[in-house]
Amino acid sequence: MSRVLVGVKRVIDYAVKIRVKPDKSGVVTDGVKHSMNPFDEIAVEEAVRMKEKKLASEVIAVSCGPSQAQETLRTALAMGADRAIHVEVAGAEYDTLQPIHVAKILAKLSQDEKADLVIVGKQAIDDDSNQTAQMTAALLDWPQGTFASKIEKTDGALTITREIDGGLEVIKTKIPAVLSADLRLNEPRYATLPNIMKAKKKPLKKVSAKDLGVDLAPRIKVVSVEDPPVRQAGSIIPDVDTLVAKLKEGGHV
């Protein structure tokens, strides 16, 4: 049976209205509600279902970030993960933490924990990078199944249905492998109160990037973060001739 490593990220809650900092260096995070990245919830759910089907022996949740990331890990434990690893990254290092750093951390932990599968959300809703799974697979030299909407395990291999622009693509890959979860893979369960209480007693180990031999020096620099342009108000026009005239006036035709 497989040991599954699941990456979970603490992000600003999807229902919160994002505000850009006055100096345009990023977005306001202080005093703002955070929760687990929704795509990572799907990844945790899939890993837990694998364990329930006796396809996995253990589910390990991993998160990189400040001390508050432990709340996200406790949520994963309450959903059914067996234990958690918190890679402490705080302050300026956390502000410049990039997918390449997370991929190196996940790759090292996969080797240390002798994991057979790494599952992450296809992207985080804060930076929308969609890079971590691909980079992790490259670093480990493992096959990858990204944007997975269905995962089936047969004869020591995985059959993965992927969501692509033209529809669906079915691939078969050997294990070990790296997978990324798409929206339609499953519907994550809610953590029940008894499981939330049990999660407090499950093991949570703290390590640092330095312990794992990962250099967190930034590879890219964020020059500026801007609010999207305000959408202009629409107008009602009386006929087609007026519409064509307006389009010509705006340089659209």
Contacts in CASP RR format, 6 or more apart in sequence:
PFRMAT RR
TARGET T0000
AUTHOR 0000-0000-0000
METHOD contacts of the structure
MODEL  1
MSRVLVGVKRVIDYAVKIRVKPDKSGVVTDGVKHSMNPFDEIAVEEAVRM
KEKKLASEVIAVSCGPSQAQETLRTALAMGADRAIHVEVAGAEYDTLQPI
HVAKILAKLSQDEKADLVIVGKQAIDDDSNQTAQMTAALLDWPQGTFASK
IEKTDGALTITREIDGGLEVIKTKIPAVLSADLRLNEPRYATLPNIMKAK
KKPLKKVSAKDLGVDLAPRIKVVSVEDPPVRQAGSIIPDVDTLVAKLKEG
GHV
1 54 0 8 1.000
1 55 0 8 1.000
1 56 0 8 1.000
1 57 0 8 1.000
2 50 0 8 1.000
2 55 0 8 1.000
2 56 0 8 1.000
2 57 0 8 1.000
2 115 0 8 1.000
2 116 0 8 1.000
2 117 0 8 1.000
2 153 0 8 1.000
2 175 0 8 1.000
3 56 0 8 1.000
3 57 0 8 1.000
3 58 0 8 1.000
3 60 0 8 1.000
3 113 0 8 1.000
3 114 0 8 1.000
3 115 0 8 1.000
3 116 0 8 1.000
3 117 0 8 1.000
4 47 0 8 1.000
4 50 0 8 1.000
4 51 0 8 1.000
4 56 0 8 1.000
4 58 0 8 1.000
4 59 0 8 1.000
4 60 0 8 1.000
4 115 0 8 1.000
4 116 0 8 1.000
4 117 0 8 1.000
4 118 0 8 1.000
4 119 0 8 1.000
5 60 0 8 1.000
5 62 0 8 1.000
5 106 0 8 1.000
5 109 0 8 1.000
5 110 0 8 1.000
5 113 0 8 1.000
5 115 0 8 1.000
5 117 0 8 1.000
5 118 0 8 1.000
5 119 0 8 1.000
6 40 0 8 1.000
6 43 0 8 1.000
6 44 0 8 1.000
6 47 0 8 1.000
6 59 0 8 1.000
6 60 0 8 1.000
6 61 0 8 1.000
6 62 0 8 1.000
6 76 0 8 1.000
6 81 0 8 1.000
6 118 0 8 1.000
6 119 0 8 1.000
6 120 0 8 1.000
7 40 0 8 1.000
7 43 0 8 1.000
7 61 0 8 1.000
7 62 0 8 1.000
7 63 0 8 1.000
7 106 0 8 1.000
7 118 0 8 1.000
7 119 0 8 1.000
7 120 0 8 1.000
7 121 0 8 1.000
8 36 0 8 1.000
8 37 0 8 1.000
8 40 0 8 1.000
8 41 0 8 1.000
8 43 0 8 1.000
8 44 0 8 1.000
8 61 0 8 1.000
8 62 0 8 1.000
8 63 0 8 1.000
8 72 0 8 1.000
8 73 0 8 1.000
8 75 0 8 1.000
8 76 0 8 1.000
9 36 0 8 1.000
9 37 0 8 1.000
9 40 0 8 1.000
9 63 0 8 1.000
9 64 0 8 1.000
9 72 0 8 1.000
9 124 0 8 1.000
9 126 0 8 1.000
10 34 0 8 1.000
10 35 0 8 1.000
10 36 0 8 1.000
10 37 0 8 1.000
10 63 0 8 1.000
10 65 0 8 1.000
10 68 0 8 1.000
10 69 0 8 1.000
10 71 0 8 1.000
10 72 0 8 1.000
11 34 0 8 1.000
11 35 0 8 1.000
11 36 0 8 1.000
11 37 0 8 1.000
11 124 0 8 1.000
11 125 0 8 1.000
11 126 0 8 1.000
12 18 0 8 1.000
12 27 0 8 1.000
12 29 0 8 1.000
12 32 0 8 1.000
12 33 0 8 1.000
12 34 0 8 1.000
12 126 0 8 1.000
13 32 0 8 1.000
13 33 0 8 1.000
13 34 0 8 1.000
13 35 0 8 1.000
14 35 0 8 1.000
14 38 0 8 1.000
14 125 0 8 1.000
15 33 0 8 1.000
16 32 0 8 1.000
16 33 0 8 1.000
18 27 0 8 1.000
18 28 0 8 1.000
19 27 0 8 1.000
19 28 0 8 1.000
20 26 0 8 1.000
20 27 0 8 1.000
20 28 0 8 1.000
20 225 0 8 1.000
20 226 0 8 1.000
20 227 0 8 1.000
21 27 0 8 1.000
21 28 0 8 1.000
21 225 0 8 1.000
24 224 0 8 1.000
24 225 0 8 1.000
24 226 0 8 1.000
25 222 0 8 1.000
25 224 0 8 1.000
25 225 0 8 1.000
26 222 0 8 1.000
26 225 0 8 1.000
27 126 0 8 1.000
27 225 0 8 1.000
34 68 0 8 1.000
34 71 0 8 1.000
34 72 0 8 1.000
35 72 0 8 1.000
35 75 0 8 1.000
36 44 0 8 1.000
36 72 0 8 1.000
36 75 0 8 1.000
36 76 0 8 1.000
37 121 0 8 1.000
37 124 0 8 1.000
37 125 0 8 1.000
37 126 0 8 1.000
38 125 0 8 1.000
39 120 0 8 1.000
39 121 0 8 1.000
39 122 0 8 1.000
39 123 0 8 1.000
39 124 0 8 1.000
39 125 0 8 1.000
39 180 0 8 1.000
39 181 0 8 1.000
39 182 0 8 1.000
39 183 0 8 1.000
40 120 0 8 1.000
40 121 0 8 1.000
40 124 0 8 1.000
40 181 0 8 1.000
41 79 0 8 1.000
41 188 0 8 1.000
42 121 0 8 1.000
42 181 0 8 1.000
42 182 0 8 1.000
42 183 0 8 1.000
42 185 0 8 1.000
42 186 0 8 1.000
42 188 0 8 1.000
43 119 0 8 1.000
43 120 0 8 1.000
43 121 0 8 1.000
43 179 0 8 1.000
43 180 0 8 1.000
43 181 0 8 1.000
44 59 0 8 1.000
44 61 0 8 1.000
44 76 0 8 1.000
44 79 0 8 1.000
44 80 0 8 1.000
44 81 0 8 1.000
44 188 0 8 1.000
45 79 0 8 1.000
45 185 0 8 1.000
45 186 0 8 1.000
45 187 0 8 1.000
45 188 0 8 1.000
45 189 0 8 1.000
46 119 0 8 1.000
46 151 0 8 1.000
46 179 0 8 1.000
46 181 0 8 1.000
46 185 0 8 1.000
46 186 0 8 1.000
47 56 0 8 1.000
47 59 0 8 1.000
47 81 0 8 1.000
47 117 0 8 1.000
47 119 0 8 1.000
48 59 0 8 1.000
48 79 0 8 1.000
48 80 0 8 1.000
48 81 0 8 1.000
48 189 0 8 1.000
49 186 0 8 1.000
50 56 0 8 1.000
50 59 0 8 1.000
50 117 0 8 1.000
50 153 0 8 1.000
51 57 0 8 1.000
51 58 0 8 1.000
51 59 0 8 1.000
51 80 0 8 1.000
51 82 0 8 1.000
55 153 0 8 1.000
56 117 0 8 1.000
58 82 0 8 1.000
58 83 0 8 1.000
59 80 0 8 1.000
59 81 0 8 1.000
59 82 0 8 1.000
60 81 0 8 1.000
60 82 0 8 1.000
60 83 0 8 1.000
60 84 0 8 1.000
60 85 0 8 1.000
60 109 0 8 1.000
60 113 0 8 1.000
60 115 0 8 1.000
61 73 0 8 1.000
61 76 0 8 1.000
61 77 0 8 1.000
61 81 0 8 1.000
61 83 0 8 1.000
61 84 0 8 1.000
61 85 0 8 1.000
62 84 0 8 1.000
62 85 0 8 1.000
62 87 0 8 1.000
62 105 0 8 1.000
62 106 0 8 1.000
62 109 0 8 1.000
63 69 0 8 1.000
63 70 0 8 1.000
63 72 0 8 1.000
63 73 0 8 1.000
63 76 0 8 1.000
63 84 0 8 1.000
63 85 0 8 1.000
63 86 0 8 1.000
63 87 0 8 1.000
64 87 0 8 1.000
64 89 0 8 1.000
64 97 0 8 1.000
64 101 0 8 1.000
64 102 0 8 1.000
64 105 0 8 1.000
64 209 0 8 1.000
65 86 0 8 1.000
65 87 0 8 1.000
65 88 0 8 1.000
65 89 0 8 1.000
65 90 0 8 1.000
65 94 0 8 1.000
65 97 0 8 1.000
66 88 0 8 1.000
66 89 0 8 1.000
66 90 0 8 1.000
66 91 0 8 1.000
66 94 0 8 1.000
67 88 0 8 1.000
67 90 0 8 1.000
69 86 0 8 1.000
70 84 0 8 1.000
70 86 0 8 1.000
70 204 0 8 1.000
73 84 0 8 1.000
73 85 0 8 1.000
73 86 0 8 1.000
73 204 0 8 1.000
74 84 0 8 1.000
74 196 0 8 1.000
74 199 0 8 1.000
74 200 0 8 1.000
74 204 0 8 1.000
75 191 0 8 1.000
75 199 0 8 1.000
76 84 0 8 1.000
77 83 0 8 1.000
77 84 0 8 1.000
77 198 0 8 1.000
77 199 0 8 1.000
77 202 0 8 1.000
77 204 0 8 1.000
78 191 0 8 1.000
78 192 0 8 1.000
78 195 0 8 1.000
78 196 0 8 1.000
78 198 0 8 1.000
78 199 0 8 1.000
79 188 0 8 1.000
79 189 0 8 1.000
79 191 0 8 1.000
79 195 0 8 1.000
80 195 0 8 1.000
80 199 0 8 1.000
81 202 0 8 1.000
82 202 0 8 1.000
83 202 0 8 1.000
83 203 0 8 1.000
83 204 0 8 1.000
83 205 0 8 1.000
84 202 0 8 1.000
84 203 0 8 1.000
84 204 0 8 1.000
84 205 0 8 1.000
85 109 0 8 1.000
85 204 0 8 1.000
85 205 0 8 1.000
85 206 0 8 1.000
85 207 0 8 1.000
86 204 0 8 1.000
86 205 0 8 1.000
86 206 0 8 1.000
86 207 0 8 1.000
87 105 0 8 1.000
87 109 0 8 1.000
87 207 0 8 1.000
87 208 0 8 1.000
87 209 0 8 1.000
87 212 0 8 1.000
88 206 0 8 1.000
88 207 0 8 1.000
88 208 0 8 1.000
88 209 0 8 1.000
89 97 0 8 1.000
89 208 0 8 1.000
89 209 0 8 1.000
89 216 0 8 1.000
93 209 0 8 1.000
93 216 0 8 1.000
96 216 0 8 1.000
96 218 0 8 1.000
97 216 0 8 1.000
98 129 0 8 1.000
98 218 0 8 1.000
98 219 0 8 1.000
98 220 0 8 1.000
99 129 0 8 1.000
99 131 0 8 1.000
99 132 0 8 1.000
99 135 0 8 1.000
100 131 0 8 1.000
100 135 0 8 1.000
100 219 0 8 1.000
101 209 0 8 1.000
101 214 0 8 1.000
101 216 0 8 1.000
102 132 0 8 1.000
103 131 0 8 1.000
103 132 0 8 1.000
103 135 0 8 1.000
103 136 0 8 1.000
103 138 0 8 1.000
103 139 0 8 1.000
104 139 0 8 1.000
104 212 0 8 1.000
104 214 0 8 1.000
105 209 0 8 1.000
105 212 0 8 1.000
105 214 0 8 1.000
106 118 0 8 1.000
106 120 0 8 1.000
106 132 0 8 1.000
106 136 0 8 1.000
107 136 0 8 1.000
107 139 0 8 1.000
107 140 0 8 1.000
108 212 0 8 1.000
108 213 0 8 1.000
108 214 0 8 1.000
109 115 0 8 1.000
109 212 0 8 1.000
110 118 0 8 1.000
110 136 0 8 1.000
110 140 0 8 1.000
110 176 0 8 1.000
111 140 0 8 1.000
112 212 0 8 1.000
115 176 0 8 1.000
116 175 0 8 1.000
116 176 0 8 1.000
117 175 0 8 1.000
117 176 0 8 1.000
117 177 0 8 1.000
117 178 0 8 1.000
117 179 0 8 1.000
118 133 0 8 1.000
118 136 0 8 1.000
118 137 0 8 1.000
118 140 0 8 1.000
118 142 0 8 1.000
118 176 0 8 1.000
118 177 0 8 1.000
118 178 0 8 1.000
118 179 0 8 1.000
119 178 0 8 1.000
119 179 0 8 1.000
119 180 0 8 1.000
119 181 0 8 1.000
120 132 0 8 1.000
120 133 0 8 1.000
120 136 0 8 1.000
120 178 0 8 1.000
120 179 0 8 1.000
120 180 0 8 1.000
120 181 0 8 1.000
121 133 0 8 1.000
121 180 0 8 1.000
121 181 0 8 1.000
122 130 0 8 1.000
122 133 0 8 1.000
122 146 0 8 1.000
122 147 0 8 1.000
122 180 0 8 1.000
122 181 0 8 1.000
122 182 0 8 1.000
123 129 0 8 1.000
123 130 0 8 1.000
123 180 0 8 1.000
130 180 0 8 1.000
132 180 0 8 1.000
133 144 0 8 1.000
133 145 0 8 1.000
133 146 0 8 1.000
133 178 0 8 1.000
133 179 0 8 1.000
133 180 0 8 1.000
134 144 0 8 1.000
134 146 0 8 1.000
134 178 0 8 1.000
134 180 0 8 1.000
136 142 0 8 1.000
136 178 0 8 1.000
137 143 0 8 1.000
137 144 0 8 1.000
137 145 0 8 1.000
137 177 0 8 1.000
137 178 0 8 1.000
140 176 0 8 1.000
140 178 0 8 1.000
142 176 0 8 1.000
142 177 0 8 1.000
142 178 0 8 1.000
143 173 0 8 1.000
143 174 0 8 1.000
143 177 0 8 1.000
143 178 0 8 1.000
144 173 0 8 1.000
144 177 0 8 1.000
144 178 0 8 1.000
144 179 0 8 1.000
144 180 0 8 1.000
145 158 0 8 1.000
145 160 0 8 1.000
145 162 0 8 1.000
145 171 0 8 1.000
145 173 0 8 1.000
145 177 0 8 1.000
145 178 0 8 1.000
145 179 0 8 1.000
145 180 0 8 1.000
146 162 0 8 1.000
146 179 0 8 1.000
146 180 0 8 1.000
147 162 0 8 1.000
147 163 0 8 1.000
147 164 0 8 1.000
147 180 0 8 1.000
147 182 0 8 1.000
148 160 0 8 1.000
148 161 0 8 1.000
148 162 0 8 1.000
148 163 0 8 1.000
148 179 0 8 1.000
148 180 0 8 1.000
148 181 0 8 1.000
148 182 0 8 1.000
148 185 0 8 1.000
149 161 0 8 1.000
149 162 0 8 1.000
149 163 0 8 1.000
149 168 0 8 1.000
149 182 0 8 1.000
149 183 0 8 1.000
149 184 0 8 1.000
149 185 0 8 1.000
150 160 0 8 1.000
150 161 0 8 1.000
150 185 0 8 1.000
151 158 0 8 1.000
151 159 0 8 1.000
151 160 0 8 1.000
151 161 0 8 1.000
151 179 0 8 1.000
151 185 0 8 1.000
152 158 0 8 1.000
152 159 0 8 1.000
152 160 0 8 1.000
153 159 0 8 1.000
156 174 0 8 1.000
156 175 0 8 1.000
157 172 0 8 1.000
157 173 0 8 1.000
157 174 0 8 1.000
157 175 0 8 1.000
158 172 0 8 1.000
158 173 0 8 1.000
158 174 0 8 1.000
158 175 0 8 1.000
158 177 0 8 1.000
158 179 0 8 1.000
159 170 0 8 1.000
159 171 0 8 1.000
159 172 0 8 1.000
160 170 0 8 1.000
160 171 0 8 1.000
160 172 0 8 1.000
160 173 0 8 1.000
160 179 0 8 1.000
161 168 0 8 1.000
161 169 0 8 1.000
161 170 0 8 1.000
162 168 0 8 1.000
162 169 0 8 1.000
162 170 0 8 1.000
162 171 0 8 1.000
162 182 0 8 1.000
163 182 0 8 1.000
163 184 0 8 1.000
191 199 0 8 1.000
209 215 0 8 1.000
209 216 0 8 1.000
237 243 0 8 1.000
237 246 0 8 1.000
244 253 0 8 1.000
247 253 0 8 1.000
END
